[in-house]
Amino acid sequence: MEIVDAMAVTLARSNVDLADERATAIFLLEAGYDEREIANHRLQAARAARSRRKADDICAGRPAKGGARG
């Protein structure tokens, strides 16, 4: 699932609130992803982005906040 990984990296590096589905979809549209890709993979990508953010927080010595960071 290369597209999911790419979307997850894009989301993880952003400040978009991953709990806000609408904001996540709009952000991905603005980042250049196709509407069909977003519709099919947004939830998986957001889940992966939360995991990446949580891992980044742990590695940086910050308390893990669940990855929603906005």
PQR file of N, CA, C, O and H, with PARSE charges and radii, in Angstrom:
ATOM      1  N   MET A   1       0.820  -1.177   0.000 -0.4000 1.5000
ATOM      2  CA  MET A   1       0.000   0.000   0.000 -0.0000 2.0000
ATOM      3  C   MET A   1       0.874   1.255   0.000  0.5500 1.7000
ATOM      4  O   MET A   1       0.925   1.974   0.997 -0.5500 1.4000
ATOM      5  N   GLU A   2       1.535   1.509  -1.069 -0.4000 1.5000
ATOM      6  CA  GLU A   2       2.412   2.668  -1.169 -0.0000 2.0000
ATOM      7  C   GLU A   2       1.664   3.976  -0.965  0.5500 1.7000
ATOM      8  O   GLU A   2       2.185   4.892  -0.330 -0.5500 1.4000
ATOM      9  H   GLU A   2       1.494   0.924  -1.879  0.4000 1.0000
ATOM     10  N   ILE A   3       0.459   4.073  -1.492 -0.4000 1.5000
ATOM     11  CA  ILE A   3      -0.295   5.319  -1.375 -0.0000 2.0000
ATOM     12  C   ILE A   3      -0.649   5.604   0.078  0.5500 1.7000
ATOM     13  O   ILE A   3      -0.618   6.757   0.508 -0.5500 1.4000
ATOM     14  H   ILE A   3       0.036   3.328  -2.008  0.4000 1.0000
ATOM     15  N   VAL A   4      -0.981   4.574   0.832 -0.4000 1.5000
ATOM     16  CA  VAL A   4      -1.300   4.749   2.254 -0.0000 2.0000
ATOM     17  C   VAL A   4      -0.066   5.238   2.995  0.5500 1.7000
ATOM     18  O   VAL A   4      -0.159   6.145   3.822 -0.5500 1.4000
ATOM     19  H   VAL A   4      -1.005   3.637   0.483  0.4000 1.0000
ATOM     20  N   ASP A   5       1.089   4.646   2.706 -0.4000 1.5000
ATOM     21  CA  ASP A   5       2.328   5.070   3.352 -0.0000 2.0000
ATOM     22  C   ASP A   5       2.657   6.518   3.011  0.5500 1.7000
ATOM     23  O   ASP A   5       3.043   7.290   3.889 -0.5500 1.4000
ATOM     24  H   ASP A   5       1.164   3.909   2.035  0.4000 1.0000
ATOM     25  N   ALA A   6       2.507   6.890   1.748 -0.4000 1.5000
ATOM     26  CA  ALA A   6       2.794   8.262   1.335 -0.0000 2.0000
ATOM     27  C   ALA A   6       1.845   9.250   2.019  0.5500 1.7000
ATOM     28  O   ALA A   6       2.268  10.306   2.489 -0.5500 1.4000
ATOM     29  H   ALA A   6       2.193   6.264   1.035  0.4000 1.0000
ATOM     30  N   MET A   7       0.574   8.896   2.069 -0.4000 1.5000
ATOM     31  CA  MET A   7      -0.398   9.763   2.731 -0.0000 2.0000
ATOM     32  C   MET A   7      -0.087   9.864   4.229  0.5500 1.7000
ATOM     33  O   MET A   7      -0.189  10.942   4.815 -0.5500 1.4000
ATOM     34  H   MET A   7       0.231   8.038   1.688  0.4000 1.0000
ATOM     35  N   ALA A   8       0.286   8.756   4.835 -0.4000 1.5000
ATOM     36  CA  ALA A   8       0.590   8.742   6.271 -0.0000 2.0000
ATOM     37  C   ALA A   8       1.774   9.646   6.584  0.5500 1.7000
ATOM     38  O   ALA A   8       1.747  10.389   7.565 -0.5500 1.4000
ATOM     39  H   ALA A   8       0.369   7.880   4.359  0.4000 1.0000
ATOM     40  N   VAL A   9       2.802   9.588   5.764 -0.4000 1.5000
ATOM     41  CA  VAL A   9       3.965  10.454   5.974 -0.0000 2.0000
ATOM     42  C   VAL A   9       3.557  11.916   5.830  0.5500 1.7000
ATOM     43  O   VAL A   9       3.942  12.755   6.644 -0.5500 1.4000
ATOM     44  H   VAL A   9       2.824   8.985   4.967  0.4000 1.0000
ATOM     45  N   THR A  10       2.785  12.215   4.803 -0.4000 1.5000
ATOM     46  CA  THR A  10       2.307  13.584   4.595 -0.0000 2.0000
ATOM     47  C   THR A  10       1.520  14.073   5.805  0.5500 1.7000
ATOM     48  O   THR A  10       1.729  15.190   6.279 -0.5500 1.4000
ATOM     49  H   THR A  10       2.472  11.533   4.142  0.4000 1.0000
ATOM     50  N   LEU A  11       0.622  13.241   6.299 -0.4000 1.5000
ATOM     51  CA  LEU A  11      -0.190  13.621   7.456 -0.0000 2.0000
ATOM     52  C   LEU A  11       0.639  13.719   8.733  0.5500 1.7000
ATOM     53  O   LEU A  11       0.445  14.640   9.527 -0.5500 1.4000
ATOM     54  H   LEU A  11       0.453  12.334   5.915  0.4000 1.0000
ATOM     55  N   ALA A  12       1.551  12.791   8.935 -0.4000 1.5000
ATOM     56  CA  ALA A  12       2.354  12.781  10.155 -0.0000 2.0000
ATOM     57  C   ALA A  12       3.222  14.030  10.254  0.5500 1.7000
ATOM     58  O   ALA A  12       3.457  14.542  11.348 -0.5500 1.4000
ATOM     59  H   ALA A  12       1.709  12.044   8.290  0.4000 1.0000
ATOM     60  N   ARG A  13       3.691  14.515   9.124 -0.4000 1.5000
ATOM     61  CA  ARG A  13       4.553  15.703   9.112 -0.0000 2.0000
ATOM     62  C   ARG A  13       3.760  17.002   9.230  0.5500 1.7000
ATOM     63  O   ARG A  13       4.346  18.071   9.405 -0.5500 1.4000
ATOM     64  H   ARG A  13       3.500  14.100   8.235  0.4000 1.0000
ATOM     65  N   SER A  14       2.457  16.921   9.136 -0.4000 1.5000
ATOM     66  CA  SER A  14       1.610  18.111   9.181 -0.0000 2.0000
ATOM     67  C   SER A  14       1.142  18.374  10.605  0.5500 1.7000
ATOM     68  O   SER A  14       1.422  17.606  11.526 -0.5500 1.4000
ATOM     69  H   SER A  14       1.981  16.053   8.994  0.4000 1.0000
ATOM     70  N   ASN A  15       0.429  19.472  10.759 -0.4000 1.5000
ATOM     71  CA  ASN A  15      -0.186  19.792  12.043 -0.0000 2.0000
ATOM     72  C   ASN A  15      -1.691  19.578  12.004  0.5500 1.7000
ATOM     73  O   ASN A  15      -2.403  20.005  12.913 -0.5500 1.4000
ATOM     74  H   ASN A  15       0.202  20.095  10.011  0.4000 1.0000
ATOM     75  N   VAL A  16      -2.178  18.921  10.960 -0.4000 1.5000
ATOM     76  CA  VAL A  16      -3.617  18.700  10.832 -0.0000 2.0000
ATOM     77  C   VAL A  16      -4.099  17.781  11.960  0.5500 1.7000
ATOM     78  O   VAL A  16      -3.411  16.838  12.350 -0.5500 1.4000
ATOM     79  H   VAL A  16      -1.599  18.575  10.221  0.4000 1.0000
ATOM     80  N   ASP A  17      -5.278  18.075  12.463 -0.4000 1.5000
ATOM     81  CA  ASP A  17      -5.878  17.265  13.522 -0.0000 2.0000
ATOM     82  C   ASP A  17      -6.400  15.979  12.890  0.5500 1.7000
ATOM     83  O   ASP A  17      -7.383  16.007  12.149 -0.5500 1.4000
ATOM     84  H   ASP A  17      -5.837  18.841  12.146  0.4000 1.0000
ATOM     85  N   LEU A  18      -5.760  14.872  13.173 -0.4000 1.5000
ATOM     86  CA  LEU A  18      -6.112  13.599  12.553 -0.0000 2.0000
ATOM     87  C   LEU A  18      -7.467  13.072  13.012  0.5500 1.7000
ATOM     88  O   LEU A  18      -8.039  12.190  12.371 -0.5500 1.4000
ATOM     89  H   LEU A  18      -4.962  14.850  13.775  0.4000 1.0000
ATOM     90  N   ALA A  19      -7.976  13.600  14.101 -0.4000 1.5000
ATOM     91  CA  ALA A  19      -9.297  13.188  14.566 -0.0000 2.0000
ATOM     92  C   ALA A  19     -10.413  13.887  13.778  0.5500 1.7000
ATOM     93  O   ALA A  19     -11.569  13.467  13.826 -0.5500 1.4000
ATOM     94  H   ALA A  19      -7.512  14.317  14.621  0.4000 1.0000
ATOM     95  N   ASP A  20     -10.063  14.934  13.066 -0.4000 1.5000
ATOM     96  CA  ASP A  20     -11.024  15.697  12.270 -0.0000 2.0000
ATOM     97  C   ASP A  20     -10.979  15.179  10.830  0.5500 1.7000
ATOM     98  O   ASP A  20     -10.097  15.551  10.056 -0.5500 1.4000
ATOM     99  H   ASP A  20      -9.124  15.275  13.027  0.4000 1.0000
ATOM    100  N   GLU A  21     -11.934  14.321  10.482 -0.4000 1.5000
ATOM    101  CA  GLU A  21     -11.938  13.678   9.167 -0.0000 2.0000
ATOM    102  C   GLU A  21     -12.030  14.681   8.026  0.5500 1.7000
ATOM    103  O   GLU A  21     -11.387  14.509   6.990 -0.5500 1.4000
ATOM    104  H   GLU A  21     -12.650  14.019  11.111  0.4000 1.0000
ATOM    105  N   ARG A  22     -12.815  15.712   8.210 -0.4000 1.5000
ATOM    106  CA  ARG A  22     -12.984  16.725   7.161 -0.0000 2.0000
ATOM    107  C   ARG A  22     -11.678  17.485   6.936  0.5500 1.7000
ATOM    108  O   ARG A  22     -11.260  17.677   5.795 -0.5500 1.4000
ATOM    109  H   ARG A  22     -13.338  15.852   9.051  0.4000 1.0000
ATOM    110  N   ALA A  23     -11.037  17.916   8.017 -0.4000 1.5000
ATOM    111  CA  ALA A  23      -9.772  18.645   7.907 -0.0000 2.0000
ATOM    112  C   ALA A  23      -8.698  17.771   7.266  0.5500 1.7000
ATOM    113  O   ALA A  23      -7.891  18.250   6.469 -0.5500 1.4000
ATOM    114  H   ALA A  23     -11.377  17.760   8.945  0.4000 1.0000
ATOM    115  N   THR A  24      -8.698  16.492   7.619 -0.4000 1.5000
ATOM    116  CA  THR A  24      -7.729  15.559   7.040 -0.0000 2.0000
ATOM    117  C   THR A  24      -7.951  15.417   5.539  0.5500 1.7000
ATOM    118  O   THR A  24      -6.995  15.441   4.764 -0.5500 1.4000
ATOM    119  H   THR A  24      -9.354  16.103   8.266  0.4000 1.0000
ATOM    120  N   ALA A  25      -9.202  15.272   5.129 -0.4000 1.5000
ATOM    121  CA  ALA A  25      -9.510  15.133   3.705 -0.0000 2.0000
ATOM    122  C   ALA A  25      -9.142  16.392   2.932  0.5500 1.7000
ATOM    123  O   ALA A  25      -8.569  16.310   1.845 -0.5500 1.4000
ATOM    124  H   ALA A  25      -9.978  15.253   5.759  0.4000 1.0000
ATOM    125  N   ILE A  26      -9.465  17.547   3.482 -0.4000 1.5000
ATOM    126  CA  ILE A  26      -9.131  18.809   2.814 -0.0000 2.0000
ATOM    127  C   ILE A  26      -7.620  18.970   2.706  0.5500 1.7000
ATOM    128  O   ILE A  26      -7.110  19.382   1.665 -0.5500 1.4000
ATOM    129  H   ILE A  26      -9.930  17.614   4.365  0.4000 1.0000
ATOM    130  N   PHE A  27      -6.912  18.650   3.768 -0.4000 1.5000
ATOM    131  CA  PHE A  27      -5.450  18.754   3.743 -0.0000 2.0000
ATOM    132  C   PHE A  27      -4.863  17.857   2.645  0.5500 1.7000
ATOM    133  O   PHE A  27      -3.977  18.281   1.903 -0.5500 1.4000
ATOM    134  H   PHE A  27      -7.327  18.316   4.614  0.4000 1.0000
ATOM    135  N   LEU A  28      -5.356  16.625   2.546 -0.4000 1.5000
ATOM    136  CA  LEU A  28      -4.843  15.711   1.527 -0.0000 2.0000
ATOM    137  C   LEU A  28      -5.172  16.196   0.113  0.5500 1.7000
ATOM    138  O   LEU A  28      -4.361  16.041  -0.800 -0.5500 1.4000
ATOM    139  H   LEU A  28      -6.075  16.280   3.149  0.4000 1.0000
ATOM    140  N   LEU A  29      -6.348  16.776  -0.068 -0.4000 1.5000
ATOM    141  CA  LEU A  29      -6.702  17.358  -1.369 -0.0000 2.0000
ATOM    142  C   LEU A  29      -5.728  18.479  -1.725  0.5500 1.7000
ATOM    143  O   LEU A  29      -5.232  18.551  -2.849 -0.5500 1.4000
ATOM    144  H   LEU A  29      -7.007  16.902   0.674  0.4000 1.0000
ATOM    145  N   GLU A  30      -5.463  19.348  -0.756 -0.4000 1.5000
ATOM    146  CA  GLU A  30      -4.547  20.457  -0.988 -0.0000 2.0000
ATOM    147  C   GLU A  30      -3.118  19.975  -1.218  0.5500 1.7000
ATOM    148  O   GLU A  30      -2.327  20.654  -1.873 -0.5500 1.4000
ATOM    149  H   GLU A  30      -5.866  19.290   0.157  0.4000 1.0000
ATOM    150  N   ALA A  31      -2.790  18.805  -0.681 -0.4000 1.5000
ATOM    151  CA  ALA A  31      -1.454  18.238  -0.873 -0.0000 2.0000
ATOM    152  C   ALA A  31      -1.313  17.556  -2.233  0.5500 1.7000
ATOM    153  O   ALA A  31      -0.225  17.118  -2.605 -0.5500 1.4000
ATOM    154  H   ALA A  31      -3.433  18.254  -0.149  0.4000 1.0000
ATOM    155  N   GLY A  32      -2.427  17.470  -2.975 -0.4000 1.5000
ATOM    156  CA  GLY A  32      -2.362  16.943  -4.328 -0.0000 2.0000
ATOM    157  C   GLY A  32      -2.851  15.526  -4.521  0.5500 1.7000
ATOM    158  O   GLY A  32      -2.710  14.966  -5.608 -0.5500 1.4000
ATOM    159  H   GLY A  32      -3.311  17.826  -2.673  0.4000 1.0000
ATOM    160  N   TYR A  33      -3.416  14.942  -3.499 -0.4000 1.5000
ATOM    161  CA  TYR A  33      -3.931  13.581  -3.642 -0.0000 2.0000
ATOM    162  C   TYR A  33      -5.282  13.611  -4.356  0.5500 1.7000
ATOM    163  O   TYR A  33      -6.044  14.570  -4.226 -0.5500 1.4000
ATOM    164  H   TYR A  33      -3.530  15.396  -2.615  0.4000 1.0000
ATOM    165  N   ASP A  34      -5.561  12.575  -5.093 -0.4000 1.5000
ATOM    166  CA  ASP A  34      -6.802  12.426  -5.848 -0.0000 2.0000
ATOM    167  C   ASP A  34      -7.956  12.121  -4.894  0.5500 1.7000
ATOM    168  O   ASP A  34      -7.780  11.444  -3.882 -0.5500 1.4000
ATOM    169  H   ASP A  34      -4.943  11.796  -5.198  0.4000 1.0000
ATOM    170  N   GLU A  35      -9.135  12.633  -5.235 -0.4000 1.5000
ATOM    171  CA  GLU A  35     -10.317  12.398  -4.395 -0.0000 2.0000
ATOM    172  C   GLU A  35     -10.591  10.918  -4.167  0.5500 1.7000
ATOM    173  O   GLU A  35     -10.968  10.517  -3.065 -0.5500 1.4000
ATOM    174  H   GLU A  35      -9.278  13.183  -6.057  0.4000 1.0000
ATOM    175  N   ARG A  36     -10.405  10.116  -5.189 -0.4000 1.5000
ATOM    176  CA  ARG A  36     -10.653   8.678  -5.072 -0.0000 2.0000
ATOM    177  C   ARG A  36      -9.655   8.042  -4.100  0.5500 1.7000
ATOM    178  O   ARG A  36     -10.028   7.191  -3.292 -0.5500 1.4000
ATOM    179  H   ARG A  36     -10.099  10.442  -6.084  0.4000 1.0000
ATOM    180  N   GLU A  37      -8.381   8.458  -4.180 -0.4000 1.5000
ATOM    181  CA  GLU A  37      -7.373   7.940  -3.259 -0.0000 2.0000
ATOM    182  C   GLU A  37      -7.729   8.308  -1.824  0.5500 1.7000
ATOM    183  O   GLU A  37      -7.614   7.491  -0.911 -0.5500 1.4000
ATOM    184  H   GLU A  37      -8.078   9.149  -4.836  0.4000 1.0000
ATOM    185  N   ILE A  38      -8.160   9.541  -1.645 -0.4000 1.5000
ATOM    186  CA  ILE A  38      -8.528  10.006  -0.307 -0.0000 2.0000
ATOM    187  C   ILE A  38      -9.716   9.215   0.220  0.5500 1.7000
ATOM    188  O   ILE A  38      -9.711   8.768   1.367 -0.5500 1.4000
ATOM    189  H   ILE A  38      -8.254  10.204  -2.387  0.4000 1.0000
ATOM    190  N   ALA A  39     -10.724   9.044  -0.610 -0.4000 1.5000
ATOM    191  CA  ALA A  39     -11.920   8.303  -0.188 -0.0000 2.0000
ATOM    192  C   ALA A  39     -11.583   6.863   0.192  0.5500 1.7000
ATOM    193  O   ALA A  39     -12.138   6.324   1.149 -0.5500 1.4000
ATOM    194  H   ALA A  39     -10.728   9.407  -1.542  0.4000 1.0000
ATOM    195  N   ASN A  40     -10.684   6.249  -0.549 -0.4000 1.5000
ATOM    196  CA  ASN A  40     -10.361   4.842  -0.324 -0.0000 2.0000
ATOM    197  C   ASN A  40      -9.347   4.605   0.794  0.5500 1.7000
ATOM    198  O   ASN A  40      -9.360   3.542   1.415 -0.5500 1.4000
ATOM    199  H   ASN A  40     -10.233   6.687  -1.326  0.4000 1.0000
ATOM    200  N   HIS A  41      -8.474   5.567   1.061 -0.4000 1.5000
ATOM    201  CA  HIS A  41      -7.341   5.287   1.945 -0.0000 2.0000
ATOM    202  C   HIS A  41      -7.149   6.259   3.105  0.5500 1.7000
ATOM    203  O   HIS A  41      -6.237   6.070   3.910 -0.5500 1.4000
ATOM    204  H   HIS A  41      -8.464   6.430   0.557  0.4000 1.0000
ATOM    205  N   ARG A  42      -7.982   7.292   3.215 -0.4000 1.5000
ATOM    206  CA  ARG A  42      -7.775   8.322   4.227 -0.0000 2.0000
ATOM    207  C   ARG A  42      -7.754   7.769   5.651  0.5500 1.7000
ATOM    208  O   ARG A  42      -6.885   8.133   6.444 -0.5500 1.4000
ATOM    209  H   ARG A  42      -8.723   7.446   2.561  0.4000 1.0000
ATOM    210  N   LEU A  43      -8.688   6.905   5.975 -0.4000 1.5000
ATOM    211  CA  LEU A  43      -8.750   6.392   7.344 -0.0000 2.0000
ATOM    212  C   LEU A  43      -7.532   5.552   7.697  0.5500 1.7000
ATOM    213  O   LEU A  43      -6.999   5.656   8.802 -0.5500 1.4000
ATOM    214  H   LEU A  43      -9.393   6.609   5.331  0.4000 1.0000
ATOM    215  N   GLN A  44      -7.090   4.715   6.754 -0.4000 1.5000
ATOM    216  CA  GLN A  44      -5.884   3.916   6.982 -0.0000 2.0000
ATOM    217  C   GLN A  44      -4.666   4.817   7.140  0.5500 1.7000
ATOM    218  O   GLN A  44      -3.829   4.590   8.014 -0.5500 1.4000
ATOM    219  H   GLN A  44      -7.523   4.631   5.856  0.4000 1.0000
ATOM    220  N   ALA A  45      -4.569   5.838   6.294 -0.4000 1.5000
ATOM    221  CA  ALA A  45      -3.436   6.755   6.348 -0.0000 2.0000
ATOM    222  C   ALA A  45      -3.426   7.543   7.653  0.5500 1.7000
ATOM    223  O   ALA A  45      -2.365   7.749   8.242 -0.5500 1.4000
ATOM    224  H   ALA A  45      -5.249   6.022   5.585  0.4000 1.0000
ATOM    225  N   ALA A  46      -4.591   7.985   8.109 -0.4000 1.5000
ATOM    226  CA  ALA A  46      -4.674   8.717   9.370 -0.0000 2.0000
ATOM    227  C   ALA A  46      -4.268   7.831  10.540  0.5500 1.7000
ATOM    228  O   ALA A  46      -3.585   8.286  11.457 -0.5500 1.4000
ATOM    229  H   ALA A  46      -5.453   7.817   7.630  0.4000 1.0000
ATOM    230  N   ARG A  47      -4.683   6.578  10.512 -0.4000 1.5000
ATOM    231  CA  ARG A  47      -4.308   5.631  11.570 -0.0000 2.0000
ATOM    232  C   ARG A  47      -2.786   5.440  11.594  0.5500 1.7000
ATOM    233  O   ARG A  47      -2.172   5.444  12.661 -0.5500 1.4000
ATOM    234  H   ARG A  47      -5.239   6.209   9.766  0.4000 1.0000
ATOM    235  N   ALA A  48      -2.192   5.273  10.420 -0.4000 1.5000
ATOM    236  CA  ALA A  48      -0.735   5.104  10.329 -0.0000 2.0000
ATOM    237  C   ALA A  48      -0.016   6.380  10.752  0.5500 1.7000
ATOM    238  O   ALA A  48       1.030   6.312  11.398 -0.5500 1.4000
ATOM    239  H   ALA A  48      -2.691   5.269   9.554  0.4000 1.0000
ATOM    240  N   ALA A  49      -0.559   7.539  10.399 -0.4000 1.5000
ATOM    241  CA  ALA A  49       0.050   8.817  10.782 -0.0000 2.0000
ATOM    242  C   ALA A  49       0.036   8.992  12.296  0.5500 1.7000
ATOM    243  O   ALA A  49       1.007   9.483  12.872 -0.5500 1.4000
ATOM    244  H   ALA A  49      -1.409   7.595   9.875  0.4000 1.0000
ATOM    245  N   ARG A  50      -1.063   8.592  12.948 -0.4000 1.5000
ATOM    246  CA  ARG A  50      -1.124   8.669  14.407 -0.0000 2.0000
ATOM    247  C   ARG A  50      -0.030   7.818  15.037  0.5500 1.7000
ATOM    248  O   ARG A  50       0.611   8.233  16.003 -0.5500 1.4000
ATOM    249  H   ARG A  50      -1.852   8.193  12.480  0.4000 1.0000
ATOM    250  N   SER A  51       0.179   6.636  14.490 -0.4000 1.5000
ATOM    251  CA  SER A  51       1.228   5.753  15.003 -0.0000 2.0000
ATOM    252  C   SER A  51       2.607   6.369  14.806  0.5500 1.7000
ATOM    253  O   SER A  51       3.461   6.294  15.689 -0.5500 1.4000
ATOM    254  H   SER A  51      -0.342   6.300  13.706  0.4000 1.0000
ATOM    255  N   ARG A  52       2.817   6.975  13.647 -0.4000 1.5000
ATOM    256  CA  ARG A  52       4.110   7.617  13.379 -0.0000 2.0000
ATOM    257  C   ARG A  52       4.344   8.797  14.316  0.5500 1.7000
ATOM    258  O   ARG A  52       5.443   8.969  14.844 -0.5500 1.4000
ATOM    259  H   ARG A  52       2.123   7.036  12.929  0.4000 1.0000
ATOM    260  N   ARG A  53       3.309   9.606  14.518 -0.4000 1.5000
ATOM    261  CA  ARG A  53       3.448  10.740  15.436 -0.0000 2.0000
ATOM    262  C   ARG A  53       3.742  10.266  16.849  0.5500 1.7000
ATOM    263  O   ARG A  53       4.575  10.847  17.544 -0.5500 1.4000
ATOM    264  H   ARG A  53       2.417   9.466  14.089  0.4000 1.0000
ATOM    265  N   LYS A  54       3.060   9.212  17.273 -0.4000 1.5000
ATOM    266  CA  LYS A  54       3.268   8.676  18.620 -0.0000 2.0000
ATOM    267  C   LYS A  54       4.704   8.173  18.765  0.5500 1.7000
ATOM    268  O   LYS A  54       5.354   8.431  19.779 -0.5500 1.4000
ATOM    269  H   LYS A  54       2.383   8.740  16.708  0.4000 1.0000
ATOM    270  N   ALA A  55       5.199   7.458  17.757 -0.4000 1.5000
ATOM    271  CA  ALA A  55       6.578   6.962  17.786 -0.0000 2.0000
ATOM    272  C   ALA A  55       7.572   8.122  17.789  0.5500 1.7000
ATOM    273  O   ALA A  55       8.570   8.077  18.509 -0.5500 1.4000
ATOM    274  H   ALA A  55       4.672   7.248  16.934  0.4000 1.0000
ATOM    275  N   ASP A  56       7.310   9.156  16.995 -0.4000 1.5000
ATOM    276  CA  ASP A  56       8.190  10.325  16.964 -0.0000 2.0000
ATOM    277  C   ASP A  56       8.229  11.008  18.325  0.5500 1.7000
ATOM    278  O   ASP A  56       9.294  11.420  18.786 -0.5500 1.4000
ATOM    279  H   ASP A  56       6.499   9.193  16.411  0.4000 1.0000
ATOM    280  N   ASP A  57       7.061  11.130  18.971 -0.4000 1.5000
ATOM    281  CA  ASP A  57       7.007  11.739  20.296 -0.0000 2.0000
ATOM    282  C   ASP A  57       7.808  10.929  21.307  0.5500 1.7000
ATOM    283  O   ASP A  57       8.549  11.492  22.113 -0.5500 1.4000
ATOM    284  H   ASP A  57       6.197  10.796  18.596  0.4000 1.0000
ATOM    285  N   ILE A  58       7.661   9.625  21.264 -0.4000 1.5000
ATOM    286  CA  ILE A  58       8.390   8.758  22.198 -0.0000 2.0000
ATOM    287  C   ILE A  58       9.899   8.868  21.964  0.5500 1.7000
ATOM    288  O   ILE A  58      10.673   8.974  22.916 -0.5500 1.4000
ATOM    289  H   ILE A  58       7.059   9.168  20.609  0.4000 1.0000
ATOM    290  N   CYS A  59      10.311   8.842  20.699 -0.4000 1.5000
ATOM    291  CA  CYS A  59      11.743   8.948  20.372 -0.0000 2.0000
ATOM    292  C   CYS A  59      12.317  10.303  20.765  0.5500 1.7000
ATOM    293  O   CYS A  59      13.500  10.406  21.091 -0.5500 1.4000
ATOM    294  H   CYS A  59       9.683   8.756  19.926  0.4000 1.0000
ATOM    295  N   ALA A  60      11.494  11.333  20.737 -0.4000 1.5000
ATOM    296  CA  ALA A  60      11.944  12.676  21.099 -0.0000 2.0000
ATOM    297  C   ALA A  60      11.858  12.927  22.606  0.5500 1.7000
ATOM    298  O   ALA A  60      12.218  14.004  23.081 -0.5500 1.4000
ATOM    299  H   ALA A  60      10.534  11.249  20.473  0.4000 1.0000
ATOM    300  N   GLY A  61      11.381  11.932  23.352 -0.4000 1.5000
ATOM    301  CA  GLY A  61      11.286  12.059  24.794 -0.0000 2.0000
ATOM    302  C   GLY A  61      10.072  12.831  25.267  0.5500 1.7000
ATOM    303  O   GLY A  61       9.991  13.223  26.431 -0.5500 1.4000
ATOM    304  H   GLY A  61      11.088  11.057  22.967  0.4000 1.0000
ATOM    305  N   ARG A  62       9.132  13.047  24.371 -0.4000 1.5000
ATOM    306  CA  ARG A  62       7.887  13.738  24.747 -0.0000 2.0000
ATOM    307  C   ARG A  62       6.864  12.667  25.129  0.5500 1.7000
ATOM    308  O   ARG A  62       6.893  11.555  24.601 -0.5500 1.4000
ATOM    309  H   ARG A  62       9.197  12.729  23.425  0.4000 1.0000
ATOM    310  N   PRO A  63       5.970  13.006  26.040 -0.5600 1.5000
ATOM    311  CA  PRO A  63       4.912  12.040  26.358  0.2800 2.0000
ATOM    312  C   PRO A  63       4.024  11.824  25.152  0.5500 1.7000
ATOM    313  O   PRO A  63       3.614  12.785  24.501 -0.5500 1.4000
ATOM    314  N   ALA A  64       3.728  10.591  24.852 -0.4000 1.5000
ATOM    315  CA  ALA A  64       2.867  10.260  23.701 -0.0000 2.0000
ATOM    316  C   ALA A  64       1.462  10.741  24.008  0.5500 1.7000
ATOM    317  O   ALA A  64       0.906  10.442  25.064 -0.5500 1.4000
ATOM    318  H   ALA A  64       4.061   9.811  25.381  0.4000 1.0000
ATOM    319  N   LYS A  65       0.886  11.499  23.060 -0.4000 1.5000
ATOM    320  CA  LYS A  65      -0.443  12.077  23.260 -0.0000 2.0000
ATOM    321  C   LYS A  65      -1.479  11.392  22.399  0.5500 1.7000
ATOM    322  O   LYS A  65      -2.605  11.880  22.308 -0.5500 1.4000
ATOM    323  H   LYS A  65       1.338  11.742  22.202  0.4000 1.0000
ATOM    324  N   GLY A  66      -1.153  10.297  21.773 -0.4000 1.5000
ATOM    325  CA  GLY A  66      -2.128   9.613  20.937 -0.0000 2.0000
ATOM    326  C   GLY A  66      -2.062  10.027  19.482  0.5500 1.7000
ATOM    327  O   GLY A  66      -2.762   9.455  18.647 -0.5500 1.4000
ATOM    328  H   GLY A  66      -0.238   9.900  21.847  0.4000 1.0000
ATOM    329  N   GLY A  67      -1.242  11.001  19.165 -0.4000 1.5000
ATOM    330  CA  GLY A  67      -0.997  11.354  17.788 -0.0000 2.0000
ATOM    331  C   GLY A  67      -1.976  12.305  17.137  0.5500 1.7000
ATOM    332  O   GLY A  67      -1.821  12.595  15.950 -0.5500 1.4000
ATOM    333  H   GLY A  67      -0.673  11.466  19.844  0.4000 1.0000
ATOM    334  N   ALA A  68      -2.975  12.806  17.843 -0.4000 1.5000
ATOM    335  CA  ALA A  68      -3.959  13.688  17.213 -0.0000 2.0000
ATOM    336  C   ALA A  68      -3.398  15.091  17.001  0.5500 1.7000
ATOM    337  O   ALA A  68      -3.880  15.827  16.140 -0.5500 1.4000
ATOM    338  H   ALA A  68      -3.101  12.570  18.807  0.4000 1.0000
ATOM    339  N   ARG A  69      -2.423  15.450  17.750 -0.4000 1.5000
ATOM    340  CA  ARG A  69      -1.730  16.737  17.714 -0.0000 2.0000
ATOM    341  C   ARG A  69      -2.231  17.698  16.635  0.5500 1.7000
ATOM    342  O   ARG A  69      -2.192  17.381  15.446 -0.5500 1.4000
ATOM    343  H   ARG A  69      -2.031  14.852  18.449  0.4000 1.0000
ATOM    344  N   GLY A  70      -2.689  18.838  17.046 -0.4000 1.5000
ATOM    345  CA  GLY A  70      -3.255  19.782  16.103 -0.0000 2.0000
ATOM    346  C   GLY A  70      -2.623  21.132  16.137  0.5500 1.7000
ATOM    347  O   GLY A  70      -3.020  22.019  15.381 -0.5500 1.4000
ATOM    348  H   GLY A  70      -2.721  19.095  18.012  0.4000 1.0000
TER
END
